[in-house]
Amino acid sequence: MIQCRLRELMAVKTRQTHRKITYDIIKAETRLSKTTLVRLANDKAELIGKSTMDRLCAFFDCQPGQLFIYVPASEAEAEQ
């Protein structure tokens, strides 16, 4: 299962910038919809476009591999 680390990256950026990073801030700076951000954060997004990944990587100054991780199905089920 592919998991999005959006919440973790938001927390890291909050600590780095000393300002609370919210979905609204990301939405304003990336022009991504809040619905898209929430679906990603909750691992409910089935499909993510290259432009979405590009905007998020630019916002968080990260690589795609830092935004998404692979978790084997057995581990993902254990977490739930």
C-alpha positions in Angstrom: 0.0 0.0 0.0 1.3 3.5 -0.9 0.9 5.9 2.0 1.1 9.7 1.8 3.2 11.4 4.4 1.5 14.8 4.1 0.6 15.2 7.8 4.2 14.3 8.8 5.6 16.9 6.3 3.2 19.5 7.6 4.4 18.9 11.1 8.1 19.1 10.0 7.4 22.4 8.1 5.5 23.8 11.1 8.6 23.2 13.3 11.0 24.6 10.7 9.0 27.8 9.9 7.6 28.3 13.4 4.1 28.8 11.9 1.3 26.3 11.9 1.0 24.8 8.4 -2.6 24.1 7.6 -4.5 22.7 4.6 -5.6 26.3 3.9 -2.0 27.5 3.7 -1.0 24.7 1.4 -4.1 25.3 -0.7 -3.2 29.0 -1.1 0.4 28.4 -2.0 -0.1 25.3 -4.3 -3.6 26.0 -5.8 -4.6 22.4 -4.8 -8.1 21.9 -3.5 -8.6 21.2 0.2 -10.5 18.1 -0.8 -7.4 16.8 -2.6 -5.2 17.5 0.4 -7.6 15.9 2.9 -7.9 12.8 0.7 -4.1 12.5 0.4 -3.6 13.0 4.2 -6.2 10.3 4.9 -4.8 7.9 2.3 -8.1 8.0 0.4 -6.8 9.3 -2.9 -6.8 6.6 -5.6 -5.0 8.6 -8.2 -2.6 11.5 -8.0 -1.4 13.6 -10.9 2.1 14.5 -11.7 1.3 18.2 -11.3 -0.1 17.6 -7.8 3.1 15.8 -6.8 5.2 18.6 -8.3 3.3 21.3 -6.4 3.5 19.4 -3.1 7.2 18.6 -3.6 7.9 22.3 -4.3 5.9 23.4 -1.3 7.7 21.0 1.1 11.0 21.2 -0.7 11.1 17.4 -0.9 11.4 14.5 -3.3 8.5 12.3 -4.2 9.9 9.5 -2.2 9.7 11.7 0.9 6.0 12.4 0.2 5.0 8.8 -0.5 6.1 5.6 1.1 5.4 1.9 0.4 4.1 -0.1 3.3 3.5 -3.8 2.8 -0.2 -4.8 3.1 0.4 -6.8 6.3 1.9 -3.8 8.1 -0.8 -1.4 6.8 -3.5 -3.8 8.1 -1.8 -4.0 11.5 -1.8 -0.2 11.8 -5.5 0.0 11.3 
